[in-house]
Amino acid sequence: MSHAPVPGPRSLELGARIAGVECPAFTHRRTTRAGADATDAAPIVLASGSGATLLDVDGNRYLDLAAGFGSVLVGHAAPRIVAAIAEQAGRLVQGLGDVYASDVKLALLERLARLHPSPGAQVLLAQSGGDAIAAAMKTATLATGRHAFVAFDGAYHGLGYAPLAACGFRASFREPFAPQLNQAVSFAPFPGLRGATVEASLAFVSDLLRVRPCAAVLVEPVLGRGGCVVPPAGFLRELTRLAHQHGALVIADEIWTGLGRAGSWLRSAEDGAVADIVCLGKGLGGGVSISACIATREAMRGWCQGEVVHTSTHAGSPLACAAALATLEALEEEALVARSRALGSEAVERFRRALATSRFVRDVRGRGLMIGVELDGAECAMKCVRGLLRRGIVVVSGGIAGDVLTLTPPLTIDAEALFSFGDALAEVLAA
């Protein structure tokens, strides 16, 4: 799918200019991960996209299996979302948030409230996934009067100060800021990660909850950035029961897994867990930044004490709300949640067959169109990311050791295009 070198001359030029004016954290991280061959870290620079296709500034065409870290849920430049944004832009770009709401915000609030498995749920809109998690943690503290939390090894909830304290993905993300973070966050093993079992995980959580009264247990139904680790069926249901037994709430971080990404509207509900608080983000706006904290009416009642709010200028902006409504309509009317479940299951089986003979592949796993391919180390994963890019396929690496290729394509992706990944990766690994 590529015509010019990857990265091409225009990407190299613009990439160098970006490095000169952007915070150096990102360039430093790329070159560090590239190892000895720092030139291999040079990025492509994107120009446009349509559906599951991306074009860079050199005219190279790519199959997009990352979709903006899973946020472009129904594809790039999806006509329904483009039209909704354009119509709303011609009508009302910005309102007055929680002072004078817009009609489109009300429509979204009502639609999101119906997603929660508990009737009468209420919604707090936010701007990013991490923002929604911060809102959820505040909600849990106000509802219970407690300040401690249980989180999980390998979990990633965002990098703002509240969610950063609960980041089990990488200690180095937390350590420079540790004195400023909530010290009352404890980490439990996540089933399937580092050999942890469901029994060991639940026993660990039980011990934590007995020792210290906690506001909430914060959990990803499937570890996303942690490597697409899927816990055994029933784990979330039992975790919720255990938390409630000790007076703690449950916050289900569905920012990545929700809205069909993992093959369900809400992965936690499918596993039998009625979480007190559910967080949505990433794909909610179809690529536009918006998120939501959805909680039971009882949990939300905690906000009715004194004058305490969680808001911002652009939270629930009309443009973002219009994009979110269009995304939800597409998911429902085009049956994309069921499609994700079926297509993802078939893709995992095809990838397993295509990669069965490679000594570099440790596992292929996932739910819906949230698929992880665990490889023989981070260096192997990075070489595959670059090798696939040169073959016209965009993927990103994840996992706590950086050794998992993470596939989160648009839910509208052509099936045969998705299946082509297996043979392409086999070729890269054999090269």
N, C-alpha and C positions, 0 to 999 in steps of 0.2 A: 504493500500500500504506500510505501515511501518512494520518493523520486530523488530528492536531494539527500546529501549525507544527513545523518542523525547524530547529534544536532547539526543543522545546516548553518551556513554563514550568517544569515540574518538572526537566527536564534542565538548564536555565539555573540554577535554584536550587542543585541538587546540584553542578553543575560549578563554581559559584563557591565552594562550601564545600570541594570537593576542592582547588581552587587555593590555598585558604587554609592547608591543612595538608600538602600534598604538596610535595616538592622542586620548586622553581620551574623546573627545566630544561625540563619538559614544556610548561607553559603558555607559557614564553618562546619555545620553539621553534615552537609553534602560531601565536602572534601574529606572530612574525617572518616565517614563511612565508606568512601571510595578506596581507602587504603593507599597503596603505593601509586596507583594510577589515578592521580587527581583529575586528569583531563576527562576521565570517564564520568566525572560528576557533573559536567556541564549540562544544564537543563535545556529542554526545548521550551520555546515560548509560544503559547497558544494564540490563535487568531479568531477562530470561529468553531461552531459545532452544530450538528443537526442529528437528532435521534441519538444513536450510539456511536456517532462518528465525530472525530475532532480533526481540525486542520491547524497546522502550526504556521508561523510567519514565513516559512520557506515553501509552503505549499504541500508539505507532506501530510498524508491522510492516515489516521489511526482509528482502530477499533477501541472504543473507550470501555474498559472493564473496571474502571475506578469510579466514574460518574461523580466527580467532585466529592470524593470520600463518601459516596453513597447518597449525596444530597440531591443529585439530579435524577429524581425518582422516576419521572415519566419521560425522560430524554431531553437533550439539548434543544432549545428553541421549539418546545412543544407548542403547536398552534393554539391549543386551548389556553395555556398559561400566558403566552404572548398576547393573545387577544384580551384576556382578563386584565392584565397589567395596563395595556394601552387604553382600554375603556375606563379603568379606574383613574389613570393619569389624567385623562381629559375631564374627569369629574371632581376628584378630590385627592390630592397627593398626601396631605398631612392634616390630621385633626388635632384635638387637644387631649389625646390619650385617655387618662382616667378622669379627666375633668369634663370634657364634652366628647363622648365617644362617637364614632361614625356608624352608620347603618351596616356597613360591611363587616365591621368588627363584631357587632351583635350577631350577625349571621354565622360568623366563624365560631364565636363562643358557644352558641347553641349546638352547632354541629360537633364540636369537640367534646362537649359535655356528654353527648350521647355515646361516645366511644368508651367511656369508663364503664366497667361492669357493674358499678353501684349506681342505682337511680338517684337523681338529684345532685349529681356531681357539679362542682364549680371549677372555673378555669382562671388561671393567672397567665396572661401572655407575656412572653419575654423575647429577647432578640437572638439568643444563641443557645446551644445545648447547655453549655456551662452556666449560663444565666438562669436557665430553667432549673438546673440542679441546685443552684444557690437558693432560688425561690422555694424549692421543695424542702431543703434543709431548714430554712427559716420557718416554713409552715410546720414542719415536724416539731421544732423547738417550741414554737408558740402553742401548739396543740397539747404538748406533753409537759412543758416546763423543764425539759431535760436538754442537756447540751452535748452528750456523748453520742457517738455513732459507731456502727459496725459496718465496715466495707470489706472488700475482698482483694486478695492477691491477684494481680494482673488486671485490675479494673482501671478504666479510664473514664472520667466523668467531666473533663474540662480542666482548664488551668487557671481560672479565677481563684481567689483566695479560699472561698468556701469549698468548691469541689477539689481543689488541689490538695487539701488536707486529707481527702479520701482517695487520692490517686495511688493505687497499688501497682500500676503499670511499670513505673520506673522510679526508684527512690531518688535518683539524681534530679528529677523534676521538682521534688519537694525540698530537698536538703538545703539549698541556698536560702530558702525562705522559712525554714522550720520555726524559728522563734516567733514568726508572725501568724502561724497557722494554729487551728484548733488542735490542741494536744490530746483531746479526748476522743480520738478516732483510733479504733483497733481494727486490725486486718485478719480476716479468716481465710483459710485455704479454699480455693474454688474447685469444685469437683471436675476432674479431668485435667487439671493443670498441675504440673509437677507431681503427678501420680496421686493426687488427693482423691479420696472416695467421698461419696455422699455422706456416709456414716461419719467419717472423720470431720468433714466440714460442718455438719449439723451439731456434732458434739462440741466442736470448738466454739461455734456461735453460742450454744447453750451455756457454756462456761463463761463466756464474755458477758452475756446478758445477766447471769446470776451475780457476777462480781460487781457490775456497774449498771445502774439504771440508764437505759439508752433512749434517745429520742426516736431513732429509726435504724433499721437495717437497710443499707443502700446496695442494690444489686442490679447488674446487667443480666437479663434473661439468657443472653448468649454473649460471651466476651467478644467484643468487637476488635478494638485495637490490640487487645491481648492475644489475638490469634484465632478468632472464630471458634472458640471452644464451647461446645454444646453440652450442658449438664444433662444427666439422665432425666428421663421423664419423672415428674412428681417432685423434683427437688424444690422448685419454687413454691409449690403448694405446702410442702412440709416446713420450708423456711418461714413462710407467712404464718403458719400455725404456731410455730415456736416463738416468733417475734411477738405475736399478739398475746401469747401465754405470759410473757414477761412485760406486757404493757408498752411495748415498742411498736411504732408504725413500720410499714414497709414502703420504701420508695423504689419503684421499678423504673430503672433508666432504660426506656424504650426509644431513646434518641436515635439509635442505629437500627435496632431490631424492629421497631414498630412500623405501622402503615404498609405492611406487605413485604418489607425488606426480608424478614425471616419467615415469610410464608403465612403470616397471620396479621390481622389488624393490630392485635396486641399479643406478643408471644407469652407474656406472663399469664394472661387470662386463659390462653389455650392450655397452659400447663395446670390450670385449676387454681391459680392464685388470684385473689382479689386484693391487689395492692391498694393501700390507702392513698398513695400518691403515684401518679404515672407521669413521666416526663417524655415529651415528644420534641423533635427538632430535626436537624439534617434535612431529610426529604420533605418535611411538612410544607415548605414553601416552593417545592419544585425547583430549588436552586436559589431562591430568594431567602435571605436570613430572617427566620422567625421560629419561635419555639413556644412550648406551652407546658405549664405545670397544671395537671388535672387531678383534683383531689375530692374525696368524699366531703359532703357538706359538714360533717362533724369535724373533720380535720381542718377545714377552712375556717371554722368558727374562731379559731385562735387569733385570727387577724382582727377580731372585733374587741381589742383591748387597747385602750389608749390611742395614740396617733402613731401607727406604724404601717408602712407601706413598702412594697417592692415594685418600683416602676422606673421608667426612663423615657426620654423624649420620644424615641422611635418605637417603643414597645407597642405592639398592636397597631402599627401604622396601616392606613387604608391600602396602600400598594401591596404590602406584605400579606395582609388579610385576604385581598383579592386573589393573590397567587396561591395561597393556601387553600382557599375554597375551590379554586380550579383544579388543584392537585387532588383533593379529596373526591371531587366529582369524577375525575379521570379514573382514579383507582376503583371507584364503585361501578361506574357505567361501562368500563372496559374490562371488568372482572380481573384486574391486575394482581390482586392479592392471591387468588386461587392459581393464576398463571405462574406467579413467582414460586409458589409451593411445588407445583408439578414440574416446571421447567428446571428449577434448582435441583430437585431430586434426580431427574434424568441426567443433568449436567455432571453431578457428582459421580454417578455411576460411569458415565462415559470417560471422565477424566481418570478415574481409577483404572479403567481398562487401558487407556492410552499410555499411562505412566507406570503400569504394573511392573515392567522390567527394569525401570531406572533405579539404580542403587542410591540415587540422591534424594528420592522421594520417601518421606517417612509416613505421611498421612495425607488423605484428602477428606475434608469434612465440611459440614455447614448445614444451614437450614435456609430454605428458600433461595433467594439470590444474594446470599451472604456466605461465601465459600472461601475456605482457607486451604492452601496447599503447603504443608509443612515440609521444608527441605533440610538438607544436611548443613545447617549453619547459616549465619547471617551473610557470610561472604558469597556463598552459593546463591542465596536469595537475591543479593544485589546484582550479581552477574546475570541472573535470569531477568531481572527487571530491565537491565540495559539491553540484553539480547532480544527480549521481546519487543522493546521499543524500536530497535532497528528493524524488526520484522513488521512493524506497524501495529503493535498492540500495547495499550497503556494499562499497566497494573501498578499497585503499590505494595510495599512490604510492610509487615506488622509482626505481631507476636512479641512476647516479653524478651526474646533473644534476637529479634529481628530476622527470624528465619522462616516466616510464613508469608507467602504471596496471598494477598487479600483481594478477592473479586467481589465487587459490589456494582454491577452494571445497571443501567436503566432497566426497570421492569418491563419495558417495551422492546427490549433487544430481540433481534431476529435469532431464532433458536440455532440455526446452522452456524451463524456468525459466532455465537457463544461457544458452541461445541468445537469450533476450530482452535480454540485455545489449547486443548489437550495435545493435539499433534504438534502445534507450534512450540509448546514448552518441551515436549519430548525431543524435538530437534535442537533446541537450545542446550538442553542438558547433555545431548550426545555430541555436541560440537567440541 
